[in-house]
Amino acid sequence: AFEDPSRPEVSLAIESAQAMGIKVIMITGDHPITAAAIAKDVGLGGNAPQVVSAESAPEYFEQAYLNAHPDFLESIDVVARCTPLQKLRIVQALKLRGHLVAVTGDGVNDVPALKAADVGIAMGERGSQSAKEVSSIILADDNFKTIIGAILEGRELFRSLRSSFEYLLLIHLPLVLSAALLPLFGFPILYLPIHIVWLELIIHPSAILAF
């Protein structure tokens, strides 16, 4: 009779995240059975998501346990009945493990984890003012798919920048080495200043247009 279903595009977004090597963990205050049903519906953890109740097993979310068992969080998909303090500990443990951690949230109870994360992402539509103030990104549409799209766009931009730098290095290294080394071995200067200026006038505009 009562249902709060996930958005239809979330399952595809999670599939894309997993393909990019991004580990998605659902942290919620809901009942474990409810959380497991939603996780299964969106494809989180496949057909059998690993669900842990922070209420039934609070010892798993003590800082000492998380530090002693660094692989624990990487083996689970859902943390149910989670308190704000436990969520904060999860974020800190993942960061200590060397992960780049992004946290989404909309309530006041999410503020500690949002602030501790490398990237805090607040909901723009239903998010509280406190969550928005401590977050580095505010989602205008409150859609998980938007986060994945932004990551894809950022990675593409990074690839383009890296390609442009590789191009410029491949062009400039032979130029610099030949200009510097040849005179050291007693050969005449290979490039006059006018040659350098002319080459740069060709190289840089072409790199900008291409990349």
C-alpha positions as CSV (number, residue, x, y, z in Angstrom):
1,A,0.0,0.0,0.0
2,F,2.9,2.4,0.7
3,E,6.0,2.5,-1.5
4,D,8.8,5.0,-2.0
5,P,10.4,3.5,-5.1
6,S,13.8,4.3,-6.5
7,R,14.1,6.3,-9.7
8,P,14.2,4.2,-12.8
9,E,17.6,5.6,-14.0
10,V,19.4,4.8,-10.7
11,S,20.1,1.2,-11.7
12,L,21.8,2.2,-14.9
13,A,23.8,4.9,-13.0
14,I,25.0,2.3,-10.5
15,E,26.0,0.0,-13.3
16,S,28.0,2.8,-14.9
17,A,29.6,3.6,-11.5
18,Q,30.7,0.0,-11.0
19,A,32.1,-0.1,-14.6
20,M,34.2,2.9,-13.8
21,G,35.6,1.3,-10.6
22,I,33.5,3.3,-8.2
23,K,32.2,1.5,-5.1
24,V,28.7,2.5,-4.1
25,I,27.6,2.0,-0.5
26,M,24.0,2.8,0.5
27,I,24.0,4.1,4.1
28,T,20.5,4.6,5.6
29,G,18.5,4.7,8.8
30,D,15.9,2.4,7.3
31,H,15.2,-1.1,8.3
32,P,17.6,-3.7,6.9
33,I,14.8,-5.5,4.9
34,T,13.6,-2.2,3.4
35,A,17.2,-1.2,2.5
36,A,17.9,-4.7,1.0
37,A,14.8,-4.4,-1.2
38,I,15.8,-1.0,-2.5
39,A,19.4,-2.2,-3.1
40,K,18.3,-5.3,-5.0
41,D,15.9,-3.1,-7.0
42,V,18.6,-0.8,-8.2
43,G,21.2,-3.6,-8.8
44,L,23.5,-2.7,-5.9
45,G,25.5,-5.7,-5.1
46,G,23.8,-7.8,-7.8
47,N,20.9,-10.1,-6.8
48,A,22.2,-10.6,-3.3
49,P,23.4,-7.3,-1.8
50,Q,25.5,-7.5,1.4
51,V,23.5,-5.7,4.1
52,V,24.7,-5.0,7.6
53,S,22.6,-3.5,10.4
54,A,24.5,-1.0,12.4
55,E,21.9,-1.4,15.1
56,S,22.2,-5.2,15.4
57,A,26.0,-5.1,15.1
58,P,27.3,-1.8,16.3
59,E,30.7,-3.3,17.1
60,Y,31.4,-3.4,13.4
61,F,31.3,0.4,13.2
62,E,33.5,1.2,16.1
63,Q,36.6,3.1,15.0
64,A,38.9,0.4,16.4
65,Y,37.2,-2.4,14.4
66,L,37.1,-0.4,11.2
67,N,40.9,0.4,11.5
68,A,41.7,-3.3,12.3
69,H,39.5,-4.6,9.4
70,P,40.1,-2.3,6.5
71,D,38.5,-4.7,3.9
72,F,35.2,-4.8,5.8
73,L,33.6,-1.8,4.2
74,E,34.7,-2.9,0.7
75,S,32.8,-6.2,1.2
76,I,29.4,-4.7,2.0
77,D,26.8,-2.8,-0.1
78,V,24.3,-1.5,2.4
79,V,24.5,-0.2,6.0
80,A,21.1,0.0,7.6
81,R,19.9,1.6,10.8
82,C,23.0,3.8,10.7
83,T,23.5,6.7,13.0
84,P,25.2,10.0,12.0
85,L,28.3,9.1,14.2
86,Q,28.6,5.7,12.5
87,K,28.3,7.3,9.1
88,L,31.1,9.7,10.0
89,R,33.3,6.8,11.1
90,I,32.6,5.0,7.8
91,V,33.8,8.0,5.9
92,Q,36.9,8.4,8.0
93,A,37.8,4.7,7.7
94,L,37.4,4.8,3.9
95,K,39.6,7.9,3.7
96,L,42.2,6.3,6.0
97,R,42.2,3.4,3.6
98,G,43.2,5.7,0.8
99,H,39.9,6.1,-1.0
100,L,38.5,9.3,-2.4
101,V,35.2,9.5,-0.7
102,A,32.1,11.3,-2.0
103,V,29.0,11.5,0.3
104,T,25.5,12.4,-0.6
105,G,22.9,13.6,2.0
106,D,20.0,16.0,2.6
107,G,19.4,16.1,6.3
108,V,21.0,17.7,9.3
109,N,22.1,14.2,10.4
110,D,24.2,13.9,7.3
111,V,26.2,17.1,8.0
112,P,29.2,15.4,9.9
113,A,29.8,12.9,7.1
114,L,29.3,15.5,4.3
115,K,31.9,17.7,5.9
116,A,34.4,14.9,6.5
117,A,34.1,13.6,2.9
118,D,36.5,14.6,0.2
119,V,33.4,15.7,-1.8
120,G,30.2,16.5,0.0
121,I,27.1,16.4,-2.3
122,A,23.9,17.9,-0.9
123,M,20.4,17.7,-2.4
124,G,19.3,21.0,-3.8
125,E,15.6,20.4,-3.8
126,R,14.9,18.7,-0.5
127,G,18.2,19.2,1.2
128,S,18.4,21.1,4.5
129,Q,20.3,24.4,4.7
130,S,22.9,22.9,7.0
131,A,23.7,20.1,4.5
132,K,24.0,22.6,1.7
133,E,26.3,24.9,3.6
134,V,28.9,22.2,4.4
135,S,28.8,20.5,0.9
136,S,31.1,21.3,-2.0
137,I,28.4,20.4,-4.6
138,I,24.7,20.9,-4.5
139,L,22.6,18.8,-6.9
140,A,19.9,20.9,-8.6
141,D,17.8,17.8,-9.5
142,D,18.5,15.5,-6.5
143,N,19.4,12.7,-9.0
144,F,22.1,10.1,-8.5
145,K,22.4,9.9,-12.3
146,T,23.7,13.5,-12.4
147,I,26.6,12.6,-10.1
148,I,27.7,9.8,-12.4
149,G,27.3,12.0,-15.5
150,A,29.5,14.7,-13.8
151,I,32.2,12.1,-13.1
152,L,32.1,10.9,-16.7
153,E,32.4,14.4,-17.9
154,G,35.2,15.2,-15.5
155,R,37.1,12.1,-16.5
156,E,36.7,13.0,-20.2
157,L,38.0,16.5,-19.5
158,F,41.0,15.0,-17.6
159,R,41.8,12.7,-20.5
160,S,41.7,15.6,-22.9
161,L,43.9,17.7,-20.7
162,R,46.4,14.8,-20.3
163,S,46.4,14.2,-24.0
164,S,47.1,17.9,-24.7
165,F,50.0,17.9,-22.2
166,E,51.4,14.7,-23.8
167,Y,51.2,16.3,-27.2
168,L,52.9,19.5,-26.1
169,L,55.7,17.5,-24.3
170,L,56.3,15.3,-27.3
171,I,56.7,18.4,-29.5
172,H,58.8,20.4,-27.0
173,L,61.2,17.8,-25.7
174,P,62.9,17.2,-29.1
175,L,62.9,20.9,-29.7
176,V,64.5,21.8,-26.3
177,L,67.0,18.9,-26.3
178,S,68.2,19.5,-29.9
179,A,68.5,23.3,-29.2
180,A,70.4,22.7,-25.9
181,L,72.5,19.7,-26.6
182,L,73.9,20.4,-30.1
183,P,75.7,23.6,-29.1
184,L,77.2,21.7,-26.1
185,F,78.8,19.2,-28.5
186,G,80.3,22.0,-30.6
187,F,77.7,22.1,-33.4
188,P,76.2,25.4,-34.6
189,I,73.0,26.7,-33.0
190,L,70.1,24.8,-34.6
191,Y,67.3,27.3,-34.0
192,L,67.3,31.0,-34.2
193,P,64.8,33.0,-32.1
194,I,62.6,33.5,-35.1
195,H,62.4,29.8,-35.6
196,I,61.2,29.2,-32.0
197,V,58.6,32.0,-32.3
198,W,57.4,30.5,-35.6
199,L,57.1,27.0,-34.2
200,E,55.3,28.2,-31.1
201,L,52.8,30.1,-33.3
202,I,51.9,26.9,-35.0
203,I,52.1,24.4,-32.0
204,H,50.0,26.2,-29.4
205,P,47.0,27.3,-31.5
206,S,46.7,23.8,-33.0
207,A,46.8,22.3,-29.5
208,I,44.1,24.6,-28.3
209,L,41.9,23.9,-31.3
210,A,42.4,20.2,-31.1
211,F,42.0,19.7,-27.3
